[in-house]
Amino acid sequence: MIIFGTKGYLYQLAILTLVCGSCGNPAAHTLRKRVTKFTLFFVPLFPISTKYATQCTFCGAEQKLVKEQADHLVLQAAGGPAGQEYGQPQQQPYQS
């Protein structure tokens, strides 16, 4: 008897402040990676599917991303050279 199947894993890659495309509010968005792996006798062997998405913490809307967009957002969260090209960070109050 052979026991096989799949198991899903969810990884949180970053938390970013972006303007939500659904509700329009500047809010925190979690960047997540979902990996589905093939299992044999309950041992995960290799990934068969990888998907990326952001989820708004204000309204709960989820937006699917491709790997390149997710990599760009991870660089932005780390303060890399990508800068502020993607999404809109919250503005700092003016101090005189």
JODAMO-V145412 format. One record per residue. RES is the residue in one small letter. PHI is phi in whole degrees, 0 to 359 (NA if undefined). PSI is psi in whole degrees, 0 to 359 (none if undefined). BURIAL is # if it has 24 or more other C-alpha atoms within 12 Angstrom, else .. Layout:
RES,PHI,PSI,BURIAL + RES,PHI,PSI,BURIAL
This chain:
m,NA,131,. + i,246,127,. + i,252,120,. + f,219,167,. + g,174,205,. + t,227,158,. + k,218,138,. + g,260,143,. + y,234,138,. + l,240,123,. + y,244,133,. + q,267,117,. + l,270,323,# + a,195,164,# + i,237,122,# + l,237,152,# + t,260,111,# + l,228,162,# + v,276,124,# + c,290,134,# + g,286,343,. + s,266,306,. + c,261,344,. + g,81,5,. + n,269,141,. + p,286,114,. + a,214,167,# + a,289,139,# + h,236,134,# + t,266,133,# + l,262,119,# + r,236,151,# + k,238,124,# + r,250,121,# + v,243,128,. + t,254,125,. + k,244,145,. + f,283,134,. + t,240,144,. + l,231,120,. + f,55,42,. + f,67,15,. + v,252,118,. + p,293,128,. + l,255,306,. + f,209,152,. + p,285,140,. + i,246,346,. + s,205,138,. + t,225,126,. + k,228,147,# + y,240,147,# + a,202,154,# + t,248,148,# + q,229,128,# + c,287,131,# + t,278,349,. + f,275,309,. + c,248,348,. + g,86,2,. + a,294,141,. + e,243,137,. + q,236,126,. + k,282,146,. + l,231,159,. + v,268,167,. + k,302,319,. + e,296,319,. + q,295,319,# + a,295,318,# + d,298,320,. + h,296,318,# + l,292,325,# + v,295,319,# + l,298,319,. + q,296,319,# + a,294,328,# + a,278,356,. + g,77,29,. + g,284,189,. + p,291,351,. + a,294,335,. + g,66,224,. + q,243,40,. + e,285,327,. + y,247,126,. + g,79,174,# + q,230,114,. + p,288,160,. + q,293,146,. + q,278,145,. + q,276,143,. + p,294,148,. + y,285,131,. + q,240,134,. + s,249,none,.
